[in-house]
Structure formats: structure tokens, C-alpha cells
Amino acid sequence: MNPRSSTCLCLLAVAGLAACSRQTSLQAGKSTADSRQNGRATIGLAISTLDNPYFVALRDGARAEAQAQGLNLITVDAQNDAARQISNVEDLIQKHVSVILLNPTDSDAVANVVGEANAAGIKVISLDRAVDGATVSVSVASNNVAGGEMAAKALLARIGGKGNLVELVGIPGSSAARERGEGFDEAIKADPAVKVVAEQPANFDRAQGLSVMENILQRDHDIQGVFAQNDEMALGAATAVNEAGLKGVAIVGFDATPDGIAAVKSGELAATVQQKPRLIGKEGVDAAKRLLAGEPVPKSIAVPVSLLGD
């Protein structure tokens, strides 16, 4: 090889190294740009659905606190589809957000993608519902077991401690449905004069609450009370009961959404277990801010529940 050829090859090698260095620098810059906008850290909120006013309130609480804390917030809506939520979280990982707030559609289904976030160095905070099979940095939720027990006691008092009940279950696989059902069922078992004659899922949806309750009433009109694991299903059940011409059926919901509160005031619902979704969203963002600052944060943050109505 002549000296001139050797010199050319060296120059090409140096140029190639410089190009690689520039590309690496650009990629690092893109990563930083994704996680920070205008010098502010970006966090993601992966929410189960924005078709439910409860989760709209949770989103609004998170959004207001993010603005107050000087954080950027990216919200993605799974529309109650577990596969969509997994894809949403993967997108947030690709955007290199600093923390992910996760309100699971399905507590089991998100385990793997939470593991992916952890592997990427992104902390995950669960909101309202637990994550099963993976580690989160913080869990912010109401005590759903206590809320289910509270609903049972309200319903038992309203029907005089005897009669036939219907239980409308939320999304199977969600921790909220499991825990609310656990609290309710344990309290009901203590009273032998009460029988749960139907227990069916309606997926936390008003239209499904209506159709499921209609189907139950086609088989059996001897119903004294209904526990619906959220207000949307409770309102659907109330419509079915009214259309069937039944009187005196006590219906208890859960969440205390604006529509649920109005229904309690009008007498359409006997009671609802009052959660604080805006506070859950606020507490989630506050926990994210403290994690980013390296401050200690409790593994579990409990948001209190109370009963509105009887």
C-alpha cells in the first residue's frame, strides 16, 4: 500500500468515527429532549379509560398538580383495552418519560410492560388499581376492600337485613373489581337472611349495567337490592329497575361521580361509596415529583373513602 492510500484510509476512518460520534450525540440529545420539554421533566399517565367520568376526574387532578409542580404530563387512554394499554406504556417508554403513572385496565396484563419500564430505568406508580406480578415504586389507591364492606353495610341497612341481592362486577382482572367484591362478599356472608342471587360482570360500563340488569330481571323480579361496583353500572341498573316497574329496590354504587352524587340526592341510588379520584391523581404526581428529587416516598399511599347517602 502506498503512503497516499494509507493517508486516505486514515482520513476516512477518522471521518467515520466523527460521524458515529455525532450520531451518538444526537441520539442522546433526542433522549433528553423526549424526557424534558422546556427544561421540565416529563411524566406519563397511562389511564384505563376516559369514557368514565371517574377517570376523567383522576386525569384532571394529575394534570392540575403537574402544572403546579412544573412537570409536563403526557396522557394516553387505553379505552379499557388491555392490549392497547400495553402499547401505550411501550410508547411512553420509547419517549423516555421520567416516571409513568399507571391506572391498569387489567392488573395482571400490565406486569410485563411494567417490567420493561423498570428495566429502562423508568419508575412506575400505580393509581387506583394495583399491578399484579411486577414491582411498582409507589401505589396510590383507595381502600377498595373497606369500600366494598361499607357498601354492603349500607345495603343491608336499607333492605332491613334480609332479601335477595344482585352484584354487578367491574372489569374481571382489575384489582378494583376484585377488592370491592371481596369486601362486599365478606360483609354479606355475615347475614344468613341475605342471598346474592346473581353476580355478573358489566365491566364498569353504564350501558352494560343496563343490559345485564335487564337480563337478570327477565329471570327474577324478586330483588330487594343491588350493589354495583361503580356508579356507571349502578345508574344503568337503576334504569333497568325503573323500566321494569319495580319499586323499593335499593341500589348502592361506588365512586361518587357527579352523576352518582346527583342520583343519590334524587333518590335514584340509595348510596355510593365516595372516592376522591382528583386526589388520587394529585397524589400520584406529587409522588412522581418526590421520586425525581430523590426523596423518600411511602410504598403505599392510601386515599380515604366515605359513604354518601344512607
VOZARO-790876 format. One line per 4 residues: number of its first residue (from 1); their letters; for each residue x, y, z negated of N, C-alpha, C. Coordinates in steps of 0.02 Angstrom, whole numbers, plus 50000, padded with zeros to 5 digits. Each point is the difference from the previous one (the first is absolute). Layout:
! VOZARO-790876
NUM	a	X,Y,Z,X,Y,Z,X,Y,Z  ...
This chain:
! VOZARO-790876
1	mnpr	50043,49940,50000,49957,50060,50000,50044,50062,50000  49985,50048,50045,50043,50060,50003,49979,50049,49946  50043,50046,49982,49986,50048,49946,49936,50039,50011  49989,50020,50065,49940,50040,50013,49936,49961,49983
5	sstc	49998,49934,50019,49941,49959,49986,49990,49992,49925  50057,49990,49964,49996,49993,49928,49971,50063,49968  50023,50058,50025,49975,50064,49972,49925,50007,50012  49977,49980,50060,49928,50005,50017,49958,49956,49954
9	lcll	50025,49939,49989,49963,49955,49957,49995,50026,49929  50053,50030,49975,50000,50029,49933,49949,50056,49995  50000,50043,50053,49952,50056,50000,49928,49974,50000  49987,49947,50040,49933,49971,50002,49980,49972,49932
13	avag	50048,49967,49967,49986,49971,49934,49983,50054,49949  50039,50055,50002,49987,50055,49954,49932,50031,50013  49984,50009,50065,49935,50028,50018,49943,49956,49977  50011,49933,50007,49948,49953,49978,49989,50004,49926
17	laac	50055,50003,49962,49995,50005,49927,49964,50065,49980  50016,50054,50034,49968,50064,49985,49925,49996,50013  49982,49967,50057,49928,49994,50016,49964,49958,49947  50032,49945,49979,49970,49958,49948,49991,50040,49935
21	srqt	50052,50039,49984,49998,50040,49939,49942,50050,50003  49992,50032,50061,49946,50048,50008,49932,49966,49993  49994,49939,50029,49937,49964,49998,49982,49981,49927  50051,49975,49964,49989,49982,49929,49979,50061,49961
25	slqa	50033,50057,50014,49983,50062,49965,49929,50022,50015  49979,49992,50064,49933,50019,50019,49948,49955,49966  50016,49933,49995,49954,49954,49968,49992,50017,49926  50057,50016,49968,49996,50019,49930,49960,50063,49991
29	gkst	50010,50047,50046,49962,50063,49997,49926,49988,50010  49982,49953,50045,49930,49985,50011,49969,49969,49937  50038,49955,49968,49976,49970,49938,49985,50053,49948  50045,50048,49993,49991,50053,49951,49940,50044,50020
33	adsr	49993,50013,50065,49945,50042,50023,49933,49966,49988  49999,49931,50007,49938,49964,49989,49978,50004,49927  50049,49996,49953,49981,49998,49930,49993,50069,49970  50026,50052,50034,49994,50067,49974,49978,50048,50056
37	qngr	49952,50042,49984,49978,50051,50046,50004,50067,49963  50031,50048,50033,50009,50066,49969,50033,49994,49931  50046,49952,49995,50037,49992,49937,49960,49965,49945  49939,49976,50016,49958,49968,49949,49997,49926,50013
41	atig	50001,49960,49946,49995,49927,50007,49931,49981,50026  49998,49946,50039,49937,49976,50027,49981,49934,49967  49938,49995,49977,49974,49937,49973,49941,49978,50043  49987,49935,50000,49946,49973,50039,49943,49975,49956
45	lais	49939,50008,50023,49941,49973,49965,49965,49953,50048  50004,49935,49985,49966,49949,50040,49935,49982,49964  49944,50023,50027,49937,49994,49964,49956,49946,50034  49958,49967,49960,49960,49945,50027,49948,50023,50050
49	tldn	49965,50054,49984,49950,50027,50047,49981,50071,49981  49990,50041,50050,49974,50067,49988,49926,50005,50019  49968,49942,50011,49928,49998,50011,49962,50000,49934  50036,49990,49945,49970,49998,49934,50017,50065,49963
53	pyfv	49949,50037,49976,50014,50064,49967,50046,49995,49939  50001,49942,49968,50045,49991,49943,50072,50008,50022  50018,49969,50056,50070,50003,50022,50016,50067,50034  49949,50034,50025,50010,50068,50024,50020,50044,49941
57	alrd	49967,49991,49943,50017,50039,49940,50070,49983,49976  50019,49936,50004,50067,49980,49980,50052,50034,50045  49986,49999,50066,50045,50033,50048,50005,50075,49985  49943,50031,49985,50001,50072,49987,50040,50017,49937
61	gara	49994,49957,49949,50040,50011,49939,50074,49994,50013  50019,49951,50042,50071,49991,50018,50024,50059,50042  49959,50022,50046,50019,50055,50045,50011,50065,49961  49954,50015,49953,50006,50061,49961,50063,49999,49956
65	eaqa	50014,49942,49970,50059,49995,49957,50064,50003,50041  50000,49970,50060,50060,50003,50042,50016,50072,50019  49948,50038,50016,50010,50070,50016,50028,50038,49940  49972,49986,49941,50023,50033,49939,50072,49982,49982
69	qgln	50019,49939,50017,50067,49976,49982,50052,50013,50055  49978,50030,50055,50047,50014,50054,50021,49939,50039  49953,49953,50009,50014,49938,50037,49958,49998,50064  50027,49970,50052,49961,49985,50060,49965,49934,49990
73	litv	49937,49996,50021,49961,49938,49993,49974,49978,50067  50016,49937,50019,49973,49969,50060,49948,49949,49978  49938,50007,50023,49947,49953,49982,49982,49956,50060  49996,49934,49988,49980,49953,50052,49941,49959,49974
77	daqn	49951,49989,50043,49937,49969,49981,49996,49930,50030  49992,49948,49958,49996,49931,50024,49930,49981,50023  49950,50040,49985,49931,49986,50019,49978,49930,49976  50023,49983,49939,49983,49937,49968,50024,49939,50039
81	daar	50053,50008,50039,50028,49946,50040,50071,49985,49973  50009,49941,49972,50064,49983,49968,50058,50001,50050  49988,49974,50061,50052,50000,50051,50019,50071,50020  49950,50043,50006,50014,50070,50017,50040,50033,49945
85	qisn	49985,49983,49938,50036,50031,49945,50074,49979,50000  50013,49937,50014,50069,49977,50005,50037,50039,50053  49969,50010,50058,50030,50039,50054,50011,50072,49978  49951,50028,49963,50007,50069,49975,50060,50008,49955
89	vedl	50009,49952,49955,50057,50004,49953,50066,49991,50037  50001,49956,50050,50060,49992,50041,50018,50065,50036  49949,50036,50023,50013,50065,50032,50029,50049,49951  49976,50000,49938,50027,50045,49950,50073,49982,49983
93	iqkh	50015,49936,50001,50069,49978,49989,50045,50027,50056  49975,49994,50062,50038,50025,50058,50009,50075,49998  49954,50035,49969,50006,50073,49993,50047,50019,49942  50024,49950,49963,50048,50011,49945,49970,50047,49947
97	vsvi	49936,49990,49983,49972,50039,49946,50037,49983,49935  49997,50044,49952,50038,49990,49938,49964,49953,49952  49934,50004,49998,49959,49957,49956,49936,49984,50038  49974,49940,49989,49935,49981,50029,49950,49990,49944
101	llnp	49944,50037,50004,49943,49989,49956,49953,49952,50037  49985,49943,49970,49962,49948,50034,49936,49983,49962  49944,50010,50034,49935,49978,49976,49980,49939,50041  50014,49939,49976,49993,49941,50042,49928,49984,50021
105	tdsd	49993,49982,50063,49937,49970,50023,49994,49930,49971  50054,49962,50003,50003,49932,49974,50063,49995,49958  49992,49985,49936,50057,50001,49954,50054,49949,50016  49980,49943,50029,50048,49948,50018,50033,50014,50067
109	avan	49961,50025,50048,50024,50007,50069,50058,50048,50007  50005,50049,49955,50051,50052,50006,50066,49981,49968  50004,49941,49970,50061,49981,49963,50063,50003,50042  49997,49971,50060,50060,49998,50042,50023,50069,50021
113	vvge	49953,50043,50019,50020,50066,50024,50025,50044,49942  49975,49988,49940,50027,50034,49941,50072,49978,49989  50013,49935,50011,50069,49976,49997,50045,50032,50051  49973,50013,50061,50038,50034,50052,50017,50072,49978
117	anaa	49953,50033,49970,50012,50068,49977,50054,50000,49946  49995,49955,49953,50051,49995,49947,50069,49987,50030  50003,49955,50050,50064,49984,50032,50030,50061,50036  49956,50045,50023,50022,50061,50034,50017,50055,49951
121	gikv	49995,49986,49935,50016,50050,49950,49944,50049,49987  49939,49982,50020,49942,50045,49991,49958,49973,49942  49989,50041,49950,49961,49980,49942,49926,50002,50018  49962,49952,49971,49929,49995,50013,49961,50009,49935
125	isld	49947,50040,50003,49956,50011,49944,49930,49977,50021  49971,49953,49963,49932,49977,50017,49949,50046,49967  49946,50014,50037,49946,50043,49975,49934,49963,50000  49966,50002,49943,49932,49974,49992,49997,49924,50001
129	ravd	50039,49968,50043,50001,49927,50005,50071,49974,49994  50007,49941,49972,50066,49971,49989,50027,49969,50064  50066,49987,50001,50033,49961,50052,50019,49934,49969  49978,49945,50029,50017,49933,49975,50057,49970,50040
133	gatv	50050,49973,49966,50054,49965,50034,50058,50043,50021  50003,50062,49979,50056,50045,50016,50006,50052,49944  50059,50029,49995,50014,50048,49947,49986,50071,50022  49962,50037,49960,49992,50072,50011,50034,50037,49943
137	svsv	50020,50061,50013,50034,50039,49948,49952,50023,49946  49939,50018,50021,49949,50026,49954,49932,49977,50024  49955,49987,49954,49931,49985,50017,49955,50051,49965  49959,50035,50040,49954,50050,49973,49929,49975,50014
141	asnn	49962,49987,49948,49933,49972,50011,49956,50009,49939  49935,49996,50012,49952,49996,49946,50002,49930,49970  49973,49993,49940,49993,49934,49970,49936,49970,50027  50006,49963,50055,49942,49973,50034,49965,49946,49960
145	vagg	50038,49962,49960,49969,49948,49958,49955,50033,49948  50026,50052,49968,49959,50036,49951,49939,50032,50033  50009,50025,50061,49944,50030,50036,49946,49949,50016  50021,49939,50020,49951,49947,50014,49961,49981,49938
149	emaa	50035,49996,49944,49967,49985,49936,49952,50056,49982  50020,50062,50011,49957,50058,49986,49936,49997,50041  50007,49982,50064,49942,49994,50044,49953,49945,49976  50028,49944,49979,49958,49944,49976,49960,50021,49938
153	kall	50032,50033,49953,49965,50021,49939,49944,50050,50016  50013,50045,50046,49948,50048,50020,49941,49964,50032  50015,49951,50042,49946,49964,50034,49960,49957,49951  50035,49967,49953,49966,49959,49950,49954,50043,49957
157	arig	50023,50059,49982,49959,50045,49959,49937,50021,50039  50009,50013,50064,49944,50025,50041,49947,49946,50011  50020,49936,50006,49951,49947,50013,49978,49965,49936  50023,50024,49943,49979,49970,49937,50034,49935,49983
161	gkgn	50057,49987,50030,50039,49940,49982,49975,49935,50029  49954,50003,50049,49976,49938,50032,49977,50014,50071  50007,49950,50043,49978,50008,50069,50050,49974,50050  49983,50008,50063,50042,49978,50056,50038,50058,50031
165	lvel	50064,49989,50012,50042,50052,50027,50032,49980,50067  50016,50051,50038,50038,49992,50062,50065,50038,49992  50055,49971,50024,50064,50033,50000,50026,50007,50072  50008,50063,50022,50028,50013,50066,50074,50013,49993
169	vgip	50040,49958,50032,50072,50000,49993,50032,50042,50055  50057,50031,49983,50036,50041,50049,50039,49958,50049  50057,50025,50024,50040,49963,50048,50035,49942,49966  49986,49938,50020,50035,49944,49970,50075,50007,50012
173	gssa	50039,49988,49947,50072,50008,50006,50025,50065,49971  49956,50049,49991,50021,50062,49970,50000,49993,49924  50049,50030,49968,50004,49994,49927,49940,50033,49966  49975,50054,50030,49942,50035,49971,49940,49954,49996
177	arer	49986,49963,50053,49943,49954,50001,50011,49945,49948  50060,49973,49999,50015,49945,49954,49993,50022,49927  50029,50058,49983,50001,50023,49931,49932,50025,49976  49963,50035,50043,49933,50022,49981,49955,49940,49989
181	gegf	50006,49951,50044,49961,49939,49993,50018,49963,49936  50064,49998,49984,50023,49965,49939,49969,50032,49938  50003,50066,49995,49972,50034,49942,49925,49991,49994  49966,50006,50058,49927,49992,50001,49980,49929,49981
185	deai	50031,49951,50031,49980,49930,49989,50011,49979,49928  50056,50021,49970,50013,49981,49931,49948,50029,49953  49980,50062,50012,49949,50031,49957,49932,49968,50008  49983,49982,50061,49935,49969,50014,49996,49931,49968
189	kadp	50055,49962,50000,50001,49932,49972,49980,50000,49927  50011,50055,49966,49985,50003,49928,49925,50000,49986  49959,50009,50052,49927,50004,49990,49966,49943,50039  49979,49947,49965,49971,49942,50035,49932,50013,50032
193	avkv	49968,50056,49983,49934,50015,50028,50006,50035,50068  50061,50011,50022,50012,50034,50064,50031,49951,50049  49977,50002,50062,50026,49955,50051,50018,50040,50064  50060,49989,50026,50019,50030,50064,49977,49952,50054
197	vaeq	49947,50019,50036,49970,49955,50050,50031,50007,50069  50038,50053,50011,50035,50008,50064,50062,50043,49989  50054,49978,50029,50064,50037,49997,50031,49997,50070  49995,50056,50037,50022,50000,50070,50041,50062,50016
201	panf	50049,49992,50045,50040,50058,50020,49962,50046,50048  50011,50065,49992,49974,50050,50047,50055,50050,50016  50062,49983,49982,50060,50034,50024,50003,50075,49985  49971,50020,49944,50001,50070,49979,49966,50047,50051
205	draq	49954,49974,50040,49970,50037,50055,49925,50009,49989  49974,50060,50011,49929,50013,49988,49954,49961,50046  50017,49999,50064,49958,49963,50048,49999,49925,49984  50058,49974,49981,50002,49929,49982,49964,49987,49934
209	glsv	50004,50048,49953,49963,49994,49938,49925,49995,50014  49977,50040,50047,49929,49998,50020,49981,49932,50030  50039,49977,50049,49982,49938,50034,50006,49939,49955  50053,49998,49958,50008,49943,49954,49942,49999,49950
213	meni	49982,50058,49974,49945,50002,49951,49934,49982,50033  49990,50021,50061,49939,49981,50036,49995,49924,50007  50056,49969,50017,50000,49927,50008,49985,49965,49934  50028,50026,49946,49987,49970,49934,49927,50006,49981
217	lqrd	49971,50059,50013,49930,50011,49981,49951,49961,50044  50021,49981,50059,49958,49957,50042,49991,49931,49968  50050,49979,49961,49998,49935,49967,49969,50004,49930  50009,50057,49966,49981,50004,49930,49984,50073,49981
221	hdiq	49938,50011,49978,49980,50067,49978,50005,50008,49924  50015,49944,49966,50002,50002,49927,50068,50025,49976  50013,50064,50012,50064,50032,49983,49987,50058,49952  50037,50001,49945,49991,50055,49952,50058,50051,50003
225	gvfa	50058,49979,50024,50057,50046,50001,50051,49982,50053  50039,50051,50020,50053,49992,50050,50062,50035,49976  50057,49965,50003,50064,50034,49990,50036,50000,50067  50014,50059,50026,50038,50007,50061,50068,50028,49982
229	qnde	50053,49970,50026,50068,50017,49978,50024,50068,50027  49958,50035,50038,50013,50071,50014,49933,50034,50016  50001,50065,50001,49938,50038,50010,49972,49992,50070  50044,49991,50049,49976,49992,50069,49955,49939,50005
233	malg	50022,49944,49973,49959,49939,50001,49937,50009,49957  50007,50035,49943,49943,50012,49956,49946,50039,50036  50020,50050,50039,49951,50041,50036,49967,49960,50056  50038,49957,50032,49970,49955,50050,49950,49953,49968
237	aata	50018,49973,49942,49955,49955,49964,49937,50036,49978  50007,50062,49978,49942,50040,49978,49951,50010,50058  50026,50012,50059,49956,50008,50059,49962,49935,50013  50035,49943,49996,49968,49936,50012,49945,49986,49949
241	vnea	50014,50016,49937,49951,49990,49947,49939,50044,50011  50011,50062,50018,49944,50046,50012,49958,49978,50060  50034,49979,50053,49964,49978,50060,49960,49935,49987  50024,49960,49952,49964,49939,49982,49941,50014,49954
245	glkg	49993,50062,49978,49944,50019,49957,50007,49978,49928  50062,49984,49979,50011,49977,49931,50007,50059,49953  49973,49993,49940,50005,50053,49950,50038,49974,49939  50035,50046,49967,50033,49983,49937,50063,49960,50006
249	vaiv	50029,49996,50060,50064,49964,50007,50057,50049,49982  50039,49983,49950,50055,50043,49978,50062,49986,50042  50029,50052,50027,50059,49992,50043,50057,50042,49970  50057,49968,49989,50059,50034,49973,50056,49996,50052
253	gfda	50030,50058,50014,50055,50003,50048,50067,50012,49966  50048,50020,50040,50068,50009,49974,50035,50052,50045  50032,50049,49971,50041,50051,50033,49977,50070,49984  49935,50011,49992,49972,50067,49989,50020,50047,50057
257	tpdg	49985,49979,50061,50008,50044,50058,49946,50054,49997  50005,50053,50039,49947,50052,49999,49931,49971,50014  49994,49954,50049,49935,49969,50014,49978,49956,49942  50047,49966,49969,49983,49958,49943,49976,50040,49941
261	iaav	50033,50055,49986,49980,50045,49945,49930,50028,50013  49988,50021,50062,49933,50027,50018,49947,49947,49991  50017,49937,50017,49951,49946,49994,49985,49984,49927  50049,50006,49957,49988,49990,49928,49954,50056,49974
265	ksge	50013,50061,50020,49960,50057,49977,49927,49994,50024  49991,49972,50060,49932,49993,50027,49965,49937,49975  50037,49956,49967,49971,49938,49976,50004,49942,50048  50029,50012,50059,50007,49946,50049,50048,49946,49975
269	laat	50053,50021,49965,50046,49954,49966,49992,50010,49925  50006,49945,49963,49996,50004,49927,50063,50032,49971  50057,49983,50030,50064,50025,49974,50054,49986,50051  50058,50031,49989,50059,49985,50039,50061,50008,49955
273	vqqk	50050,49958,50011,50062,50005,49963,50042,50055,50033  50016,50050,49960,50033,50059,50028,50076,49993,50000  50028,49997,50060,50072,50003,50009,50020,50071,50017  50064,50011,50007,50025,50066,50016,50049,49994,50059
277	prli	49973,49991,50061,50044,49989,50057,50048,50057,50015  49977,50062,49990,50045,50056,50011,50059,49998,49952  49986,49980,49938,50053,49995,49950,50048,49943,50018  49974,49944,50027,50043,49945,50021,50048,50024,50055
281	gkeg	49973,50037,50049,50043,50027,50053,50051,50048,49973  49979,50044,49954,50046,50049,49970,50055,49965,49961  49981,49951,49959,50050,49964,49959,50049,49962,50045  49976,49974,50056,50045,49964,50046,50053,50046,50028
285	vdaa	49980,50060,50022,50049,50047,50027,50048,50024,49946  49973,50012,49941,50042,50023,49944,50053,49946,49984  49979,49936,50001,50047,49946,49987,50054,49997,50055  49979,50012,50063,50048,50001,50055,50051,50055,49991
289	krll	49977,50058,49980,50045,50057,49989,50051,49984,49946  49977,49968,49946,50046,49983,49945,50050,49945,50021  49977,49952,50040,50046,49949,50025,50055,50031,50043  49980,50047,50043,50049,50033,50043,50050,50042,49960
293	agep	49978,50024,49943,50045,50040,49957,50042,49956,49954  49989,49934,50003,50038,49955,49958,49976,49998,49928  49939,50023,49989,49973,50002,49932,49966,49933,49984  49997,49981,49936,49965,49938,49981,49925,50007,50011
297	vpks	49969,49947,50027,49928,49999,50012,49973,49934,49973  49945,50000,49963,49971,49936,49976,49982,49954,50058  50007,49935,49990,49982,49952,50053,49925,50001,50014  49962,50017,49950,49927,50001,50008,49972,50065,49972
301	iavp	49959,50034,50040,49967,50061,49978,49924,49988,50003  49968,49999,49942,49929,49985,49997,49959,50065,50002  49951,50001,50044,49954,50057,50005,49934,49978,49968  49974,50036,49951,49941,49977,49962,49937,49998,50042
305	vsll	49953,49955,49978,49934,49996,50031,49947,50016,49946  49941,50018,50022,49945,50014,49953,49935,49982,50035  49946,49998,49964,49935,49983,50028,49958,50062,50010  49972,50006,50059,49954,50055,50015,49930,49971,50007
309	gd	49954,50020,49957,49932,49974,50002,49985,49962,49936  49957,49950,50005,49979,49961,49941,50058,49966,49967
